[in-house]
């Protein structure tokens, strides 16, 4: 099997040198397409990946692995085998149907490079609601949320249009497993419509995240974002190697600050002139923080000991 796979990869390497912008620049670099099952032009299927990796350890210095954005099983397997996001290759692929590209350098020792672990199949429990990955049919609700005047009031960037949201939805799982930023959707049930969007971003140094949130207008005033932030924070501190989560709020956005406070985040500092406004000016940022070693205690103190918010529902 190893010899057959190696010969096939060698042929693929040479053909890509002529036809693919991600073709190898040396004989020891190769590009392969991986699919869960045989597709239109896969180099190998998911069950062949471990055998292929054994061969690559001695025959290749670098492998670019391509797969579809919806092939979550392959994305998971590549992350677990030490493949990481290739930002150069990804930046050059601009077409909507572009494949995911993950890379592994076989000249160095690699370990699992998962940014965040897989969430449970039913989603993350968040005090009566659940956080799941986005679905394609969330598009219209998220688009309306982007354009909502209430959401725009304290925004730091222009709203995303339909095309940009389609791309964001399509890449959300890939970005969750390997990228710098992704998002989850708060729902009443795993298949329910969106109630809120929770953005998650990796921050330097390792083990630090930044979160943001926006509630769907029809569900404001019900404590949705508070439950989403609390549920995610609890999960991140128990299921992932996260030790600090940051949350930035403009001083004028008191409703959003209330979400942070009711989620047991504390205001650590004020960062002057850090957040942009849509008119070109800048606002200060209230920097809220949750720390792994103290958040559960703070959360229980805020909730009366049962881990759930004892505060009145808010509007954000």
C-alpha positions in Angstrom: 0.0 0.0 0.0 2.8 2.4 0.9 4.5 2.0 -2.4 1.3 2.4 -4.4 0.4 5.5 -2.5 3.9 7.0 -2.9 3.9 6.4 -6.6 0.5 8.0 -7.0 1.6 11.1 -4.9 4.7 11.4 -7.1 2.6 11.6 -10.2 0.2 14.1 -8.6 3.2 16.3 -7.5 4.5 16.5 -11.1 1.1 17.3 -12.6 0.4 20.0 -10.1 3.6 21.7 -10.9 2.1 22.6 -14.3 -1.5 23.2 -13.4 -1.9 24.3 -9.8 -0.7 27.5 -8.1 -0.1 25.4 -4.9 2.1 23.0 -6.7 5.3 22.0 -4.9 8.5 24.0 -5.5 10.7 21.0 -4.8 10.5 17.3 -5.3 10.0 16.8 -1.6 6.8 18.9 -1.4 3.5 17.6 -2.5 -0.2 18.6 -2.7 -2.9 16.0 -2.2 -6.7 16.0 -2.2 -8.4 14.1 0.6 -12.0 13.2 0.8 -14.0 11.1 3.3 -15.0 8.9 0.4 -13.9 8.6 -3.2 -14.9 11.7 -5.1 -14.2 13.3 -8.4 -10.4 13.5 -8.1 -9.2 12.5 -4.6 -5.7 11.4 -4.1 -6.7 9.3 -1.1 -9.7 8.7 1.2 -9.8 9.3 4.9 -9.1 5.8 5.9 -5.9 5.8 3.8 -4.5 8.9 5.6 -2.6 7.2 8.5 -0.8 4.9 6.0 0.0 7.9 3.8 1.4 9.9 6.7 3.8 7.0 7.5 5.1 7.2 4.0 5.4 11.0 4.0 7.6 10.9 7.1 10.5 9.6 5.1 9.7 10.8 1.5 8.3 14.3 1.9 9.4 17.4 3.7 6.1 19.2 3.3 2.5 18.2 2.4 -0.3 20.6 1.4 -3.6 18.8 2.1 -6.8 20.0 0.3 -10.3 19.1 1.2 -13.8 20.5 1.0 -15.0 23.0 3.6 -18.0 20.7 4.4 -15.8 17.6 4.9 -15.6 18.0 8.6 -14.3 14.4 9.2 -11.2 15.1 7.1 -10.6 18.6 8.7 -10.8 16.9 12.1 -8.3 14.1 11.1 -5.8 16.6 9.6 -5.9 18.7 12.7 -5.3 15.7 14.9 -2.4 14.6 12.7 -0.6 18.0 13.1 -1.7 19.7 9.9 -2.1 23.5 10.4 -3.7 26.4 8.6 -1.6 27.6 5.6 -2.4 31.3 5.5 -0.5 32.0 2.3 -2.2 29.2 0.3 -5.6 30.2 1.8 -5.2 33.9 0.9 -4.5 33.0 -2.7 -7.7 31.0 -3.1 -10.4 33.6 -3.6 -13.1 31.6 -5.4 -16.2 30.7 -3.2 -15.8 27.0 -3.8 -12.1 26.9 -2.9 -11.0 23.9 -0.9 -9.5 24.1 2.6 -5.7 23.9 2.6 -3.9 22.6 5.7 -0.1 22.0 5.7 2.3 19.8 7.7 6.1 20.2 7.7 7.5 16.7 8.1 11.0 18.0 8.8 9.9 18.9 12.3 8.0 17.0 15.0 4.3 17.8 15.0 1.5 17.3 17.5 -2.2 17.8 17.2 -2.7 21.4 16.2 -6.3 21.8 17.1 -7.3 25.4 18.0 -10.5 24.4 19.8 -11.9 20.9 20.3 -15.0 19.5 18.6 -18.2 20.6 20.5 -20.7 17.9 21.5 -23.1 16.7 18.7 -26.0 18.4 20.5 -24.1 21.6 21.0 -22.7 23.3 24.1 -25.2 23.6 27.0 -25.7 27.3 27.9 -28.2 27.5 30.7 -31.3 26.4 28.8 -30.1 27.2 25.3 -27.4 25.5 23.1 -24.4 26.8 21.1 -23.9 25.0 17.8 -22.0 25.6 14.6 -23.9 27.7 12.1 -26.1 26.1 9.5 -26.5 27.4 5.9 -30.1 28.3 6.5 -29.0 30.8 9.2 -28.0 33.2 6.4 -31.1 35.4 6.3 -31.3 35.9 10.1 -27.6 36.7 10.3 -27.9 39.1 7.4 -30.8 40.9 9.0 -28.8 41.1 12.2 -25.9 42.7 10.4 -28.1 45.4 9.0 -30.1 46.1 12.3 -29.7 49.7 13.5 -29.4 48.6 17.1 -26.5 46.3 16.2 -24.9 49.0 14.1 -25.0 51.6 16.8 -21.7 50.4 18.5 -20.3 48.4 15.6 -16.5 48.7 14.7 -16.8 47.7 11.1 -19.2 48.0 8.2 -21.9 45.2 8.0 -21.2 42.1 6.1 -23.2 41.6 2.8 -24.8 38.4 1.7 -21.8 37.2 -0.3 -19.4 37.7 2.6 -21.8 35.9 5.0 -22.1 32.9 2.7 -18.3 32.6 2.8 -18.3 33.0 6.5 -20.9 30.3 7.0 -19.1 27.9 4.7 -15.7 28.3 6.4 -17.0 28.4 10.0 -16.2 24.8 10.9 -12.8 24.8 9.3 -11.9 28.1 11.1 -13.1 26.7 14.4 -10.8 23.7 14.1 -7.7 25.4 12.6 -8.2 29.1 12.0 -7.8 32.3 14.0 -11.5 33.1 14.4 -14.9 31.6 14.1 -18.4 31.8 15.6 -21.2 29.8 17.2 -25.0 30.2 17.1 -27.2 30.3 20.2 -30.5 28.4 19.7 -33.3 27.1 21.9 -32.6 23.6 20.5 -29.9 22.2 18.2 -32.1 22.6 15.1 -33.8 25.8 16.1 -33.4 29.3 14.5 -30.6 31.6 15.7 -31.1 33.6 18.9 -27.7 35.2 19.0 -24.2 34.9 17.4 -21.1 34.4 19.6 -17.8 35.3 17.9 -14.6 33.6 19.1 -11.1 34.8 18.2 -7.7 33.4 19.1 -5.4 36.0 20.7 -1.7 35.9 21.3 -0.3 34.3 23.5 -1.6 30.7 23.4 -4.5 29.9 25.7 -6.2 33.3 25.3 -9.4 33.9 23.5 -11.5 37.0 22.7 -15.3 36.8 22.5 -18.0 39.0 21.1 -21.8 38.7 20.8 -24.8 40.1 19.1 -28.4 39.1 19.8 -31.0 38.7 17.1 -33.4 41.7 17.4 -36.5 39.6 18.1 -34.9 37.9 21.0 -33.4 40.9 22.9 -34.4 41.4 26.5 -34.4 37.6 27.3 -30.8 37.2 28.6 -29.7 35.2 25.5 -26.3 36.7 25.1 -25.6 36.3 28.9 -26.4 32.6 28.7 -24.4 32.2 25.6 -21.3 33.9 27.1 -21.6 32.0 30.3 -22.1 28.7 28.6 -19.2 29.1 26.3 -16.9 30.3 29.0 -17.8 27.3 31.2 -17.1 24.9 28.3 -13.9 26.6 27.2 -12.4 26.4 30.7 -13.3 22.7 31.1 -13.0 21.2 27.6 -10.2 23.2 26.1 -6.7 24.5 27.2 -8.0 28.0 27.7 -6.8 30.1 30.7 -8.1 33.6 29.8 -11.0 35.0 27.8 -11.2 38.7 26.9 -14.2 40.8 26.0 -14.0 44.4 24.8 -16.9 46.9 25.1 -17.3 50.6 24.2 -18.1 52.6 27.4 -21.3 53.9 25.8 -22.6 50.4 25.2 -23.9 49.8 28.7 -26.2 46.9 27.7 -23.2 45.0 26.3 -21.2 45.8 29.4 -24.0 44.4 31.5 -23.8 41.1 29.6 -20.1 40.9 30.5 -20.7 41.6 34.1 -23.6 39.2 34.4 -21.4 36.6 32.8 -18.9 36.9 35.7 -16.3 38.9 33.7 -14.5 41.7 35.5 -13.4 45.0 34.0 -9.6 44.8 34.1 -8.7 48.1 32.4 -9.6 50.9 30.0 -7.7 50.9 26.8 -7.7 54.4 25.3 -8.8 55.0 21.7 -8.7 51.3 20.8 -12.1 50.7 19.1 -13.1 52.4 15.8 -16.4 54.0 15.2 -18.2 54.1 11.8 -17.8 57.9 11.6 -14.0 57.5 11.6 -13.4 58.4 15.3 -12.2 56.1 18.0 -13.7 55.1 21.4 -12.0 53.7 24.5 -12.4 50.1 25.3 -13.6 48.6 28.6 -11.5 45.4 28.8 -13.4 42.6 30.5 -11.7 39.4 31.5 -12.5 35.9 32.8 -9.7 33.8 34.2 -9.8 30.0 34.3 -8.7 29.7 38.0 -11.3 32.1 39.4 -14.2 32.3 36.9 -16.3 29.4 38.4 -16.1 31.0 41.8 -17.1 34.4 40.5 -19.9 32.8 38.5 -21.3 31.0 41.5 -21.1 34.2 43.5 -23.1 36.1 40.8 -25.7 33.4 40.5 -26.4 32.4 44.0 -24.4 29.2 43.8 -26.3 27.3 41.1 -24.2 28.4 38.1 -27.1 30.2 36.5 -27.6 34.0 36.3 -29.6 35.5 39.1 -29.8 38.8 37.3 -32.7 40.3 35.4 -32.8 39.6 31.7 -31.0 42.2 29.6 -31.5 43.6 26.2 -28.4 42.7 24.3 
